[in-house]
Amino acid sequence: MSSADLFAGWLPPIVIQHDEGAVHPTHEERIWLPMRSSSSSTLLHALVSRDTSTTFRRKLRNTLRHDPALCLFTAAKLVQEHERGWRPIAGQWTTKQLADWWVRHGADVWDGSAFLSCPESQTGESLLQRLMRLDQHFQTLPFSRWLLESDLWWKAAGLSCRSSICQSLHSIRLIDSDQSKSSPVTRKHASNLDAHQAFGKVTAMVAERERLQGDFSESLETVRRDLAKQLAYGLSHEINNPLANIATRAQGLIASASGPQQAESLQRIVDQSYRAHAMIADLMFYAHPPEPQFESGFATKQVVEDVIEPMNASLQRDAITVEFHDAFSVKCDGDPAMFGEAVRALIRNAVESIGVEGQIVISIEPEADAKHCLVRVSDSGQGLTAEDAARAFDPYFSGREAGRGLGLSLCRVHRIAELHGGSIRLHPALIGCVAELTWPMHAS
């Protein structure tokens, strides 16, 4: 038998603080003992179930009787518990006392970060080989002598025999609490047959955690939208009217401008007023979107071309070229107006990132499932990190921190995609960024 057959890994470390009376302990020692494969399901059950039943306590006692390392580990933990509480240590301990310790601490003794320092590779395998021989030797000893002979284990694990734990264990005699002792074969079968119960509990705990995470995410999104709605209504009442007045006054002054430069400045005032109004509208849409007007089998090519056409003049002025590829003549289901809004917002985001002199490539193609199409908008603008891409659709995230616009229009795209059972993702590229919008495709 190899150590890999006998042992499943390591028990939690026994942490020994030297100079414990000092304000700052000078040294911390970690002692590692192996975990028997046959004991793992019982320990897993103690971790996940917090079971205090008589049946489980009996199972723990049975496991301790046939696992020397587990017995010594538990006894050492009990010694430390007595020392911290300044309680006297009795001359004999029972398997009931050891089992009761696991009932009390089985759920909190495990610390994942502690195992970062466990023995590894060749050092760990060499130690496990020595401990396997010790395990085989202790199976031939009377159970009552395990603690009295424990120096062999502590020496192999690297603990000084002069330590307080070793000194205390030398004076303790183990007593079996149960009258009838099952054989190792019986214990092995029992452990194997109940392992599925512990794993079943772990599975249930994982499922419950995922359910709670889903509920939390859903509740958080509801709260975020409620806050966005309140903010949007406030902005709509308090800011839209002043914006309208500013835009109207600026438009009236353009006709009487003294020259082209003044007229251009006034037009920028008008444009920025409309932009601010559009931002408020995007926030309103995110918080409380209208019902989509579904249409079956609309031509995506025509919608995209209709979106690009009115933007051509400004694109040419900024030296930005747009390429559109739709070799598949894809037809989709949904609200064509919202589809156009989503594409327009993605193009505007690309334009804002480029500034002047750049390229935008738009493509539409069916996905592998033949149920959705993929609208891809790539640009040569400033790139963004994966972290910023993941937060781009958060209305409370400032895209300026990411070096791109990432304005509220992307929140609008996210809501439109969500309303149609699609999705929107941003991906960093070698140059610029790629936006991918999935949309339900018409079943031909």
MARPA-407099 format. One record per residue (C-alpha): x, y, z. Coordinates in nm, 4 decimals, padded with zeros to 6 digits, m for minus. Layout:
x:X | y:Y | z:Z
...
END
This chain:
x:00.0000 | y:00.0000 | z:00.0000
x:00.1290 | y:00.3482 | z:m00.0866
x:00.0818 | y:00.6630 | z:00.1193
x:m00.1544 | y:00.7908 | z:m00.1522
x:m00.3830 | y:00.4917 | z:m00.0860
x:m00.3819 | y:00.5375 | z:00.2913
x:m00.3938 | y:00.9166 | z:00.3202
x:m00.6198 | y:01.1702 | z:00.1491
x:m00.4166 | y:01.4773 | z:00.2469
x:m00.3397 | y:01.6736 | z:00.5624
x:m00.5324 | y:01.7576 | z:00.8742
x:m00.5404 | y:02.1264 | z:00.9726
x:m00.2068 | y:02.2373 | z:01.1204
x:m00.1466 | y:02.2306 | z:01.4933
x:m00.0248 | y:02.5860 | z:01.5504
x:00.2163 | y:02.6336 | z:01.8387
x:00.3007 | y:02.9858 | z:01.9536
x:00.6381 | y:03.0076 | z:02.1246
x:00.6807 | y:03.2751 | z:02.3912
x:00.3048 | y:03.2974 | z:02.4166
x:00.3324 | y:03.5212 | z:02.7210
x:00.5054 | y:03.7951 | z:02.5214
x:00.3165 | y:04.0838 | z:02.3643
x:00.4479 | y:03.9804 | z:02.0216
x:00.5183 | y:03.6053 | z:01.9933
x:00.8597 | y:03.5483 | z:01.8405
x:00.7891 | y:03.2281 | z:01.6532
x:00.4951 | y:03.0257 | z:01.5236
x:00.5337 | y:02.6561 | z:01.4496
x:00.2950 | y:02.4474 | z:01.2390
x:00.2777 | y:02.0724 | z:01.2876
x:00.1185 | y:01.8619 | z:01.0141
x:m00.0430 | y:01.5208 | z:01.0586
x:m00.2001 | y:01.3175 | z:00.7762
x:m00.5705 | y:01.2649 | z:00.7139
x:m00.6656 | y:00.9042 | z:00.6511
x:m00.8779 | y:00.8450 | z:00.3409
x:m01.1148 | y:00.6310 | z:00.5487
x:m01.1729 | y:00.9221 | z:00.7899
x:m01.2328 | y:01.1919 | z:00.5282
x:m01.6086 | y:01.1433 | z:00.4873
x:m01.6648 | y:01.1605 | z:00.8655
x:m01.4609 | y:01.4823 | z:00.8900
x:m01.6432 | y:01.6269 | z:00.5893
x:m01.9723 | y:01.5463 | z:00.7611
x:m01.8504 | y:01.7273 | z:01.0751
x:m01.7554 | y:02.0272 | z:00.8603
x:m02.0831 | y:02.0723 | z:00.6730
x:m02.3566 | y:01.9327 | z:00.8947
x:m02.2958 | y:02.0496 | z:01.2537
x:m02.4470 | y:01.7136 | z:01.3469
x:m02.4765 | y:01.6558 | z:01.7226
x:m02.6732 | y:01.3318 | z:01.7106
x:m02.5812 | y:01.0228 | z:01.9088
x:m02.5339 | y:00.8284 | z:01.5852
x:m02.2779 | y:01.0747 | z:01.4521
x:m02.0915 | y:01.0889 | z:01.7844
x:m02.0653 | y:00.7097 | z:01.7762
x:m01.9330 | y:00.7315 | z:01.4200
x:m01.6693 | y:00.9822 | z:01.5305
x:m01.5582 | y:00.7572 | z:01.8157
x:m01.5336 | y:00.4654 | z:01.5759
x:m01.3240 | y:00.6722 | z:01.3346
x:m01.0899 | y:00.7922 | z:01.6104
x:m01.0295 | y:00.4339 | z:01.7322
x:m00.8776 | y:00.3388 | z:01.3959
x:m00.6956 | y:00.6585 | z:01.2986
x:m00.3864 | y:00.7281 | z:01.5138
x:m00.3036 | y:01.0623 | z:01.3480
x:m00.6587 | y:01.1912 | z:01.3926
x:m00.6591 | y:01.0765 | z:01.7534
x:m00.3278 | y:01.2542 | z:01.8266
x:m00.4399 | y:01.5681 | z:01.6429
x:m00.7594 | y:01.5867 | z:01.8490
x:m00.5763 | y:01.5186 | z:02.1740
x:m00.3237 | y:01.7945 | z:02.0959
x:m00.6071 | y:02.0376 | z:02.0256
x:m00.7706 | y:01.9439 | z:02.3551
x:m00.4425 | y:02.0032 | z:02.5395
x:m00.4153 | y:02.3495 | z:02.3837
x:m00.7772 | y:02.4180 | z:02.4797
x:m00.7084 | y:02.3212 | z:02.8422
x:m00.3874 | y:02.5276 | z:02.8526
x:m00.5600 | y:02.8389 | z:02.7197
x:m00.8296 | y:02.8030 | z:02.9837
x:m00.5800 | y:02.7190 | z:03.2593
x:m00.7743 | y:02.4000 | z:03.3263
x:m00.6088 | y:02.0899 | z:03.4739
x:m00.5599 | y:01.7956 | z:03.2392
x:m00.7038 | y:01.4650 | z:03.3591
x:m00.4946 | y:01.1488 | z:03.3642
x:m00.7249 | y:00.9686 | z:03.1239
x:m00.9357 | y:01.0706 | z:02.8269
x:m01.2118 | y:00.8832 | z:02.6520
x:m01.3003 | y:00.8602 | z:02.2846
x:m01.6210 | y:01.0393 | z:02.3838
x:m01.4203 | y:01.3480 | z:02.4866
x:m01.2277 | y:01.3414 | z:02.1585
x:m01.5464 | y:01.2990 | z:01.9552
x:m01.7142 | y:01.5817 | z:02.1456
x:m01.4285 | y:01.8132 | z:02.0439
x:m01.5072 | y:01.7470 | z:01.6760
x:m01.8758 | y:01.8094 | z:01.7343
x:m01.7861 | y:02.1487 | z:01.8819
x:m01.5103 | y:02.2500 | z:01.6398
x:m01.5539 | y:02.0368 | z:01.3267
x:m01.7021 | y:02.3291 | z:01.1333
x:m01.4469 | y:02.5946 | z:01.2313
x:m01.1159 | y:02.4088 | z:01.2507
x:m01.0670 | y:02.4166 | z:00.8733
x:m00.9031 | y:02.7259 | z:00.7249
x:m00.8260 | y:02.7123 | z:00.3539
x:m00.5494 | y:02.9701 | z:00.3731
x:m00.3666 | y:02.7645 | z:00.6377
x:m00.3049 | y:02.4867 | z:00.3845
x:m00.0937 | y:02.7191 | z:00.1691
x:00.1988 | y:02.6251 | z:00.3944
x:00.1383 | y:02.2485 | z:00.4121
x:00.4194 | y:02.0071 | z:00.3125
x:00.4370 | y:01.9659 | z:m00.0627
x:00.6060 | y:01.7746 | z:m00.3445
x:00.8945 | y:01.5482 | z:m00.2458
x:00.9179 | y:01.6736 | z:00.1129
x:00.5516 | y:01.5946 | z:00.1757
x:00.5725 | y:01.2511 | z:00.0116
x:00.8774 | y:01.1562 | z:00.2165
x:00.6992 | y:01.2605 | z:00.5356
x:00.3841 | y:01.0690 | z:00.4379
x:00.5894 | y:00.7525 | z:00.3828
x:00.7289 | y:00.7766 | z:00.7382
x:00.3847 | y:00.8501 | z:00.8803
x:00.2336 | y:00.5553 | z:00.6909
x:00.4794 | y:00.3209 | z:00.8601
x:00.3890 | y:00.4765 | z:01.1945
x:00.0192 | y:00.4267 | z:01.1233
x:00.0784 | y:00.0604 | z:01.0468
x:00.2803 | y:00.0222 | z:01.3678
x:00.0167 | y:00.1908 | z:01.5844
x:m00.2540 | y:m00.0404 | z:01.4481
x:m00.0721 | y:m00.3190 | z:01.6337
x:m00.0629 | y:m00.1280 | z:01.9651
x:m00.3406 | y:m00.1218 | z:02.2243
x:m00.5541 | y:00.1880 | z:02.1766
x:m00.4892 | y:00.2912 | z:02.5364
x:m00.1163 | y:00.3387 | z:02.4617
x:m00.1468 | y:00.5656 | z:02.1573
x:m00.0902 | y:00.8887 | z:02.3498
x:00.1838 | y:00.7338 | z:02.5642
x:00.3757 | y:00.6372 | z:02.2475
x:00.2954 | y:00.9588 | z:02.0599
x:00.6585 | y:01.0853 | z:02.0635
x:00.7195 | y:00.8769 | z:01.7501
x:00.4614 | y:01.0816 | z:01.5608
x:00.5735 | y:01.4175 | z:01.6954
x:00.9360 | y:01.3464 | z:01.6113
x:00.8414 | y:01.2544 | z:01.2540
x:00.6255 | y:01.5670 | z:01.2241
x:00.9037 | y:01.7899 | z:01.3589
x:00.7678 | y:01.8737 | z:01.7047
x:01.0139 | y:01.8815 | z:01.9912
x:00.9439 | y:01.6193 | z:02.2551
x:01.0069 | y:01.8882 | z:02.5167
x:00.7004 | y:02.0852 | z:02.4062
x:00.4123 | y:02.1243 | z:02.6493
x:00.1848 | y:01.9214 | z:02.4210
x:00.4183 | y:01.6216 | z:02.4237
x:00.4732 | y:01.6455 | z:02.7982
x:00.0986 | y:01.6583 | z:02.8633
x:00.0123 | y:01.3683 | z:02.6318
x:00.2710 | y:01.1437 | z:02.8001
x:00.0581 | y:01.1396 | z:03.1134
x:m00.2783 | y:01.0667 | z:02.9482
x:m00.4237 | y:00.7206 | z:02.9044
x:m00.6890 | y:00.6698 | z:02.6364
x:m01.0050 | y:00.4772 | z:02.7197
x:m01.2554 | y:00.3478 | z:02.4674
x:m01.6016 | y:00.4816 | z:02.5526
x:m01.7829 | y:00.2014 | z:02.3699
x:m01.8150 | y:m00.1518 | z:02.4971
x:m01.8259 | y:m00.3125 | z:02.1523
x:m01.5446 | y:m00.2305 | z:01.9122
x:m01.6035 | y:m00.2735 | z:01.5449
x:m01.3236 | y:m00.4139 | z:01.3360
x:m01.1302 | y:m00.2021 | z:01.0863
x:m01.3147 | y:m00.3773 | z:00.8045
x:m01.6520 | y:m00.2888 | z:00.9555
x:m01.5438 | y:00.0692 | z:01.0103
x:m01.4157 | y:00.0992 | z:00.6539
x:m01.7432 | y:m00.0212 | z:00.5057
x:m01.9442 | y:00.2147 | z:00.7269
x:m01.7304 | y:00.5117 | z:00.6259
x:m01.7579 | y:00.4359 | z:00.2557
x:m02.1301 | y:00.3809 | z:00.2711
x:m02.2052 | y:00.7174 | z:00.4313
x:m01.9643 | y:00.9297 | z:00.2260
x:m02.2434 | y:01.0110 | z:m00.0192
x:m02.4389 | y:01.1764 | z:00.2629
x:m02.1589 | y:01.4245 | z:00.3327
x:m02.1116 | y:01.4991 | z:m00.0365
x:m02.4868 | y:01.5364 | z:m00.0718
x:m02.4821 | y:01.8007 | z:00.2008
x:m02.1963 | y:01.9825 | z:00.0272
x:m02.3906 | y:01.9784 | z:m00.2994
x:m02.6989 | y:02.1153 | z:m00.1254
x:m02.4918 | y:02.3897 | z:00.0391
x:m02.3394 | y:02.4910 | z:m00.2957
x:m02.6831 | y:02.4981 | z:m00.4584
x:m02.8209 | y:02.7091 | z:m00.1736
x:m02.5277 | y:02.9498 | z:m00.1964
x:m02.5813 | y:02.9888 | z:m00.5713
x:m02.9522 | y:03.0493 | z:m00.5144
x:m02.8771 | y:03.3154 | z:m00.2538
x:m02.6231 | y:03.4785 | z:m00.4839
x:m02.8823 | y:03.4851 | z:m00.7612
x:m03.1456 | y:03.6332 | z:m00.5301
x:m02.8973 | y:03.8918 | z:m00.4062
x:m02.7940 | y:03.9893 | z:m00.7594
x:m03.1580 | y:04.0204 | z:m00.8617
x:m03.2420 | y:04.2308 | z:m00.5552
x:m02.9359 | y:04.4477 | z:m00.6110
x:m03.0327 | y:04.5092 | z:m00.9732
x:m03.3861 | y:04.6035 | z:m00.8662
x:m03.2502 | y:04.8525 | z:m00.6127
x:m03.0117 | y:04.9981 | z:m00.8692
x:m03.2927 | y:05.0509 | z:m01.1167
x:m03.5175 | y:05.2055 | z:m00.8544
x:m03.2392 | y:05.4477 | z:m00.7641
x:m03.1792 | y:05.5227 | z:m01.1309
x:m03.5502 | y:05.5870 | z:m01.1796
x:m03.5613 | y:05.8312 | z:m00.8872
x:m03.2504 | y:06.0064 | z:m01.0153
x:m03.3841 | y:06.0227 | z:m01.3701
x:m03.7188 | y:06.1688 | z:m01.2630
x:m03.5390 | y:06.4314 | z:m01.0547
x:m03.3052 | y:06.5225 | z:m01.3388
x:m03.5921 | y:06.5309 | z:m01.5851
x:m03.7849 | y:06.7885 | z:m01.3843
x:m03.4914 | y:06.9963 | z:m01.2606
x:m03.2579 | y:06.9974 | z:m01.5615
x:m03.4541 | y:06.9318 | z:m01.8812
x:m03.6378 | y:07.2654 | z:m01.8709
x:m03.3191 | y:07.4742 | z:m01.8284
x:m03.1535 | y:07.2687 | z:m02.1031
x:m03.4430 | y:07.3375 | z:m02.3383
x:m03.4187 | y:07.7110 | z:m02.2662
x:m03.0431 | y:07.7100 | z:m02.3277
x:m03.0794 | y:07.5225 | z:m02.6565
x:m03.3638 | y:07.7478 | z:m02.7768
x:m03.1753 | y:08.0684 | z:m02.6933
x:m02.8581 | y:07.9429 | z:m02.8599
x:m03.0482 | y:07.8423 | z:m03.1750
x:m03.2056 | y:08.1886 | z:m03.1883
x:m02.8655 | y:08.3553 | z:m03.1611
x:m02.7131 | y:08.1517 | z:m03.4433
x:m02.9111 | y:08.3460 | z:m03.7046
x:m02.7660 | y:08.6755 | z:m03.5814
x:m02.4110 | y:08.5496 | z:m03.5219
x:m02.1383 | y:08.7942 | z:m03.6238
x:m01.9334 | y:08.5292 | z:m03.7981
x:m01.8753 | y:08.1553 | z:m03.8608
x:m01.6682 | y:08.1111 | z:m03.5444
x:m01.9413 | y:08.2529 | z:m03.3224
x:m02.2072 | y:08.0479 | z:m03.5034
x:m02.0012 | y:07.7318 | z:m03.4508
x:m01.9655 | y:07.8057 | z:m03.0793
x:m02.3404 | y:07.8573 | z:m03.0454
x:m02.4072 | y:07.5330 | z:m03.2330
x:m02.1835 | y:07.3491 | z:m02.9850
x:m02.3997 | y:07.4852 | z:m02.7040
x:m02.7068 | y:07.3465 | z:m02.8797
x:m02.5388 | y:07.0102 | z:m02.9444
x:m02.4200 | y:06.9707 | z:m02.5856
x:m02.7639 | y:07.0653 | z:m02.4518
x:m02.9189 | y:06.7918 | z:m02.6631
x:m02.6471 | y:06.5534 | z:m02.5488
x:m02.7257 | y:06.6213 | z:m02.1832
x:m03.0948 | y:06.5699 | z:m02.2578
x:m03.0110 | y:06.2390 | z:m02.4289
x:m02.8158 | y:06.1240 | z:m02.1224
x:m03.1190 | y:06.1843 | z:m01.9014
x:m03.3344 | y:05.9989 | z:m02.1544
x:m03.0901 | y:05.7049 | z:m02.1473
x:m03.1108 | y:05.6911 | z:m01.7688
x:m03.4917 | y:05.7005 | z:m01.7854
x:m03.4856 | y:05.4203 | z:m02.0426
x:m03.2566 | y:05.2075 | z:m01.8242
x:m03.4806 | y:05.2534 | z:m01.5205
x:m03.8184 | y:05.2217 | z:m01.6919
x:m03.8023 | y:05.1084 | z:m02.0566
x:m04.1110 | y:05.0997 | z:m02.2804
x:m04.2570 | y:04.7717 | z:m02.4033
x:m04.0846 | y:04.6542 | z:m02.7254
x:m04.2970 | y:04.6600 | z:m03.0415
x:m04.2131 | y:04.3169 | z:m03.1772
x:m04.1839 | y:04.2550 | z:m03.5480
x:m04.1091 | y:03.9191 | z:m03.7051
x:m03.8272 | y:03.8860 | z:m03.9579
x:m03.7107 | y:04.2465 | z:m03.9985
x:m03.4045 | y:04.3015 | z:m04.2183
x:m03.1075 | y:04.3975 | z:m04.0020
x:m02.9111 | y:04.5289 | z:m04.3006
x:m03.1715 | y:04.7937 | z:m04.3767
x:m03.1944 | y:04.9024 | z:m04.0123
x:m02.8160 | y:04.9419 | z:m03.9807
x:m02.7901 | y:05.1337 | z:m04.3075
x:m03.0676 | y:05.3661 | z:m04.1906
x:m02.8691 | y:05.4254 | z:m03.8700
x:m02.5412 | y:05.5004 | z:m04.0498
x:m02.6813 | y:05.7286 | z:m04.3230
x:m02.7596 | y:06.0374 | z:m04.1082
x:m02.4224 | y:06.0010 | z:m03.9321
x:m02.2152 | y:06.0082 | z:m04.2523
x:m02.1612 | y:06.3847 | z:m04.2574
x:m02.0201 | y:06.4009 | z:m03.9050
x:m01.8166 | y:06.0835 | z:m03.9633
x:m01.6565 | y:06.2338 | z:m04.2735
x:m01.5856 | y:06.5569 | z:m04.0885
x:m01.3985 | y:06.3601 | z:m03.8196
x:m01.2191 | y:06.1411 | z:m04.0794
x:m01.3795 | y:05.8218 | z:m03.9435
x:m01.4595 | y:05.5466 | z:m04.1937
x:m01.7331 | y:05.2884 | z:m04.1371
x:m01.7362 | y:04.9450 | z:m04.2997
x:m02.0521 | y:04.7352 | z:m04.2823
x:m02.0563 | y:04.3633 | z:m04.3672
x:m02.3767 | y:04.1603 | z:m04.3833
x:m02.2996 | y:03.8735 | z:m04.6164
x:m02.5766 | y:03.6571 | z:m04.4670
x:m02.8669 | y:03.9067 | z:m04.5041
x:m02.9705 | y:03.8213 | z:m04.1493
x:m03.3338 | y:03.8641 | z:m04.0454
x:m03.4255 | y:03.9028 | z:m03.6797
x:m03.7263 | y:03.9154 | z:m03.4496
x:m03.7951 | y:04.1972 | z:m03.2060
x:m03.8382 | y:04.5710 | z:m03.2081
x:m03.6485 | y:04.7073 | z:m03.5134
x:m03.6465 | y:05.0589 | z:m03.3677
x:m03.4788 | y:04.9352 | z:m03.0489
x:m03.2352 | y:04.7294 | z:m03.2567
x:m03.1446 | y:05.0473 | z:m03.4424
x:m03.1067 | y:05.2381 | z:m03.1143
x:m02.8660 | y:04.9747 | z:m02.9845
x:m02.6518 | y:04.9821 | z:m03.2993
x:m02.6536 | y:05.3643 | z:m03.3020
x:m02.5369 | y:05.3743 | z:m02.9392
x:m02.2528 | y:05.1305 | z:m03.0121
x:m02.1409 | y:05.3369 | z:m03.3118
x:m02.1527 | y:05.6573 | z:m03.1084
x:m01.9483 | y:05.4945 | z:m02.8336
x:m01.6902 | y:05.3940 | z:m03.0947
x:m01.6870 | y:05.7449 | z:m03.2456
x:m01.6372 | y:05.9046 | z:m02.9064
x:m01.3474 | y:05.6716 | z:m02.8347
x:m01.1774 | y:05.7409 | z:m03.1692
x:m01.2167 | y:06.1177 | z:m03.1677
x:m01.0724 | y:06.1873 | z:m03.5129
x:m00.9162 | y:05.9680 | z:m03.7805
x:m01.0085 | y:05.6090 | z:m03.7231
x:m01.2105 | y:05.3138 | z:m03.8413
x:m01.5277 | y:05.1351 | z:m03.7353
x:m01.6158 | y:04.7892 | z:m03.8684
x:m01.9702 | y:04.6537 | z:m03.8279
x:m02.0613 | y:04.2937 | z:m03.9079
x:m02.3707 | y:04.0777 | z:m03.8609
x:m02.3623 | y:03.6995 | z:m03.8820
x:m02.5575 | y:03.4016 | z:m03.7458
x:m02.4293 | y:03.2307 | z:m03.4326
x:m02.3607 | y:02.8590 | z:m03.4174
x:m02.6925 | y:02.7847 | z:m03.2444
x:m02.8819 | y:02.9374 | z:m03.5418
x:m03.1122 | y:03.1032 | z:m03.2871
x:m02.9219 | y:03.4290 | z:m03.2440
x:m02.7187 | y:03.6597 | z:m03.4604
x:m02.4032 | y:03.8394 | z:m03.3544
x:m02.3683 | y:04.2108 | z:m03.4236
x:m02.0030 | y:04.3065 | z:m03.3860
x:m01.8879 | y:04.6708 | z:m03.3727
x:m01.5077 | y:04.7080 | z:m03.3707
x:m01.3223 | y:05.0374 | z:m03.3440
x:m00.9660 | y:05.1684 | z:m03.3556
x:m01.0111 | y:05.3979 | z:m03.0574
x:m00.8651 | y:05.3810 | z:m02.7114
x:m00.8615 | y:05.0367 | z:m02.5564
x:m00.9963 | y:04.9430 | z:m02.2157
x:m00.9159 | y:04.6885 | z:m01.9479
x:m01.1153 | y:04.3706 | z:m01.8896
x:m01.2290 | y:04.5135 | z:m01.5536
x:m01.3615 | y:04.8311 | z:m01.7154
x:m01.5297 | y:04.6261 | z:m01.9892
x:m01.7172 | y:04.4269 | z:m01.7244
x:m01.8421 | y:04.7488 | z:m01.5580
x:m01.9214 | y:04.9370 | z:m01.8780
x:m02.2972 | y:04.8758 | z:m01.8472
x:m02.3178 | y:05.0039 | z:m01.4905
x:m02.4978 | y:05.3419 | z:m01.4956
x:m02.2975 | y:05.4490 | z:m01.1905
x:m01.9581 | y:05.3757 | z:m01.3466
x:m01.7720 | y:05.6688 | z:m01.4986
x:m01.6322 | y:05.5582 | z:m01.8314
x:m01.3945 | y:05.8527 | z:m01.8285
x:m01.1890 | y:05.6592 | z:m01.5742
x:m01.1481 | y:05.3895 | z:m01.8394
x:m01.0298 | y:05.6345 | z:m02.1044
x:m01.3451 | y:05.5938 | z:m02.3135
x:m01.6926 | y:05.7383 | z:m02.3197
x:m01.8821 | y:05.4349 | z:m02.1874
x:m02.1734 | y:05.6661 | z:m02.1217
x:m02.5302 | y:05.5931 | z:m02.0234
x:m02.6065 | y:05.4961 | z:m02.3827
x:m02.4413 | y:05.1590 | z:m02.3158
x:m02.6816 | y:05.1040 | z:m02.0255
x:m02.9570 | y:05.1614 | z:m02.2796
x:m02.8046 | y:04.8974 | z:m02.5083
x:m02.7866 | y:04.6537 | z:m02.2170
x:m03.1544 | y:04.7042 | z:m02.1340
x:m03.2591 | y:04.6689 | z:m02.4984
x:m03.0661 | y:04.3423 | z:m02.5309
x:m03.2119 | y:04.2195 | z:m02.2014
x:m03.5670 | y:04.2973 | z:m02.3157
x:m03.5124 | y:04.0800 | z:m02.6242
x:m03.3393 | y:03.7864 | z:m02.4549
x:m03.0036 | y:03.8891 | z:m02.5995
x:m02.6784 | y:04.0096 | z:m02.4487
x:m02.4090 | y:04.2724 | z:m02.4929
x:m02.0379 | y:04.2360 | z:m02.4173
x:m01.7316 | y:04.4552 | z:m02.4578
x:m01.3942 | y:04.2969 | z:m02.5296
x:m01.0541 | y:04.4660 | z:m02.5216
x:m00.8755 | y:04.4280 | z:m02.8565
x:m00.5162 | y:04.4742 | z:m02.9703
x:m00.6320 | y:04.8103 | z:m03.1042
x:m00.9471 | y:04.9657 | z:m02.9651
x:m01.2444 | y:04.7642 | z:m02.8497
x:m01.5007 | y:04.5155 | z:m02.9812
x:m01.8683 | y:04.5310 | z:m02.8801
x:m02.0735 | y:04.2148 | z:m02.9400
x:m02.4525 | y:04.2283 | z:m02.9351
x:m02.6486 | y:03.9026 | z:m02.9584
x:m03.0063 | y:03.9240 | z:m03.0862
x:m03.2809 | y:03.6653 | z:m03.1533
x:m03.2694 | y:03.5603 | z:m03.5169
x:m03.5798 | y:03.4925 | z:m03.7244
x:m03.6488 | y:03.1210 | z:m03.7694
x:m03.6537 | y:03.0648 | z:m04.1442
END
